[in-house]
Structure formats: structure tokens, C-alpha cells
Amino acid sequence: MGEASLQPIDAPPVQLIEARATTSLDQNYQPVRTALDPAGTTEVLSTASLVLKFDRFLLPSSVSGAVGAEFVCVSGDLAPVETYADCVNPLALAPTYNPVQREVILRQIEGMPGLELGARYALTVLRPADEAAPAGVRAFDGAPLGSNTRIEFTVASALPPQAMPERPPSGDFFCQRDLECVAGTADCQGDAPLDPTCVGCVRGAAYYLSTCVGCHIDGSAAAGLNLNLGGPMFNRIEPLLETVIGHAAHQTQMGEKAHVAETSPERFGRAMPLIDPGNPGNSYLLYKILIGQIALDPSLPADEAEKLRQETERLQAAFVVGMPMPPPPSKPLFRFHPQAPDDRSVTPYVDGIDILSAWILDGAEPRDCSAPVTPP
Ligand code: HEC
């Protein structure tokens, strides 16, 4: 019995909206990714990562590394690829899935052969080989990729001297400081600073989760979810450990093992953890936000915005219960996408990923932000 037997009839096939790859570096030597031209004319850097953007929310296990990225073939052999078995000398790639963007980032793996200077490659994004195949792109409800998509590209014959291998982002995403704030705050500076660790400038995951505290506070926390992280000091990690990280969302609990958070449930969404360290695509807290206002990207053209609205409706019909978070009509305190240039309410982005997802991907470790960082 495969996923497909659970697929609702109204689940449309998944489409690849765009594939991007690193084509140059910006002034801070960070990767600049541009869309691969379907005509095959794009020249990418040999250090390149690839980003695949889809129209639907994906089944994380169908695009995970657990099966060795077998939903995609990047090969210097340009023969057609129907299934992963046809992929000759596949480039080794480590995937990460970000549900906020509905994107999979594929990075080359240290110590494995990478893209060769000047060579030509074909990228084929693969649908599942059959109904039961675990690998191959699927939506969260089991619907497969509509058809395999193939794009050729060439690797530039030289690499800018500053280019570095692209690695998944890591850092202090929980307590990250806004550097402009640090530079402009008198309390952070001087011989005897009033705010020696500049905790007032925290703009990491702790800050954005704390904006929910109005309803999710201590003994009276809505749905038992306590997001009182001790703001403005951000020095309480117990509530996250006791009620959020690795805990199954109350709203997803069904069946006999309902109290145990599942990382690979039979049916996606069942007993989903609120936050699953390393796996934002399996973190219910993100989906509660994704069905609401603050996840809307105002730059989307009307028809795409409407398609996304229908897709979030499918999420709600399938497993996201109750109100979107934060519930309207309360004024949104932060957003995933800027509403206007210079929008200060938007979460910072780390290599194209919002900081909440980046923190979850990096292991979702909370810490006391008022304490100095101890060197590893
Ligand atoms: C205005 C009050 C209010 C605010 C603000 C609010 N919530 Fe909620 N939240 C609730 C209520 C009430 C419920 C339970 C009913 C429901 O889910 O519709 C809930 C439920 C949840 C759940 C489901 C918990 C479970 O175990 O199933 C999550 C996750 C959640 N909230 C996350 C957030 C996040 C993240 C924010 C901030 C972006 C937030 N909430 C802001 C009132 C609020």
C-alpha cells in the first residue's frame, strides 16, 4: 500500500515552478542564484547549489536525503533519464526542504566528486517511479510531480577566487543580533555597557516566537503551547523544551500512538511534532503560520496568490486544524515576506531561508540569549 492510495481525488499534480543555480557571487562573496534557462544556455559556478521551487507543499520524505536525493538526477551523461535507475554517475547532492518557500536546496557534498569546470550537465527532476515508490517528488497528500522536468546547463570554465563550497547555513539563529541595532545602541557600547550581550538587539528565532506570547503564556497558554521565552531578556528555554520541541501538536493527535511525535508517520500530518529539529517540513508550528496572513508574499501576481490560497486550503483540509497563527484580526507582528521595501517586521533571511526555518534546519537548539556565547 503506497501513499497514492491515500491521495484525495482533488489533489492536483505537483509542478516545478523554477530551478535556480549559483551563477555568480555578490559583493560579500555570497552565492547569487539565477533561474536555469530551459533552453540550456545558463552557465553556473562549479561550487553551485541548485534550488528547486514547487507550486505545492511537499511530502518531506519524498525529497529527503534519507533515500540519497533519488528524486533528482544531475549527470554529465546527457542521455534521457526516466527513473533514478537511468542516472549515470549522479552528482552527489544533499537536499534540504523549506516549506515556507516550497523550495528544495541541493548542495554538493564535501569529499565527493563535484561539478567539473567547463562541463555540460543535465538536471532531471523526477516523479515517483510508481505508486509505491518512496523517492520522487510528491505533494504532502501524495500527489506526484506531473512530469519529469529536464534542463541542461554548462559549468563556467573558471571559478572566482573567492568562491567557497556552499554549505548549509549554521550559526546562532536563535539569538542572532541585528548588527545595525547593535551599532546604533548606546547601551551595547562603552567601557561598562548596560547591555553587555546586546540582548535588546536579538532578532533571531527567539524574538519571532516571542511575538506570540500574548496567547501562548505559561499556565494559561493556548493549546498548552508556551512561547514565554523570557523576553526582553530571552533567557527562558524550558517552555520550548517542555511544550514545543519534539512534542506532537495536540491538533494532530489521532490514534493509539498519538502522544508520541512521529518523524515518518504513515499518513503525513498525523502526530506531527510542533518543531522537528532538522526538519522544518515536518514542523506543525510552521504550517499553522503558513496558512495565515503573515506568510503571504505580496509580490505574487494575483493568479499565483490565488493558487497558493487554494493550496493552503488543501493543507487545512488535510491536517492543519483551527485558526491560522497569529489569528486575525490581530496586527501581525512579523512576516515571512516584506510588504514594502525597508519593511522592518520581516524575519531576516539566511542564504534564502527565513530565520525560523534556518534555526529548525540547523537543529532547533534554544539557548539563553542573555548569556555570552561560549566558544565551542
Ligand atoms: C490571539 C491569540 C493567539 C496568538 C497571538 C497566537 N496564538 Fe497560537 N493559538 C491560539 C489558540 C486559541 C489556539 C488553539 C485553537 C486553534 O488552534 O485554533 C492556538 C494554537 C496554536 C498552535 C497549535 C498547537 C497544538 O498543539 O496543536 C500552534 C502551533 C500555535 N498556536 C502557534 C502560534 C504561533 C507560532 C503564534 C505567533 C506567530 C501564535 N500561535 C499566536 C491563540 C493565539
Boltz pocket constraint, residues with backbone or C-beta under 6 A from the ligand:
constraints:
  - pocket:
      binder: B
      contacts: [[A, 208], [A, 209], [A, 211], [A, 212], [A, 213], [A, 214], [A, 215], [A, 216], [A, 222], [A, 223], [A, 225], [A, 248], [A, 249], [A, 250], [A, 251], [A, 252], [A, 274], [A, 284], [A, 285], [A, 288], [A, 289], [A, 321], [A, 322], [A, 323], [A, 324], [A, 325], [A, 326], [A, 327], [A, 330]]
      max_distance: 6.0
